[in-house]
Amino acid sequence: MFAEIVCKDISELRDVLHEKLQKIKGIERTETFISLEESFSRSVKVLDQ
């Protein structure tokens, strides 16, 4: 299985791998590939100040 996960930083990635994925029954191991060239756009809602 291949899953693409977007994290804001390495700390969040660590949390996803160790605290979320590894706790799912049936997952025995993971292999991580980090893409530094991936670009994406986010919708940001600006709140009135």
ChimeraX attribute file (.defattr): number of C-alpha atoms within 10 A of each C-alpha:
attribute: neighborCount
match mode: 1-to-1
recipient: residues
	/A:1	2
	/A:2	6
	/A:3	6
	/A:4	8
	/A:5	10
	/A:6	12
	/A:7	12
	/A:8	7
	/A:9	8
	/A:10	9
	/A:11	10
	/A:12	12
	/A:13	15
	/A:14	12
	/A:15	13
	/A:16	15
	/A:17	17
	/A:18	12
	/A:19	11
	/A:20	10
	/A:21	15
	/A:22	15
	/A:23	12
	/A:24	9
	/A:25	7
	/A:26	8
	/A:27	9
	/A:28	9
	/A:29	8
	/A:30	10
	/A:31	6
	/A:32	10
	/A:33	6
	/A:34	9
	/A:35	8
	/A:36	6
	/A:37	6
	/A:38	7
	/A:39	6
	/A:40	6
	/A:41	5
	/A:42	5
	/A:43	5
	/A:44	6
	/A:45	6
	/A:46	6
	/A:47	5
	/A:48	4
	/A:49	3
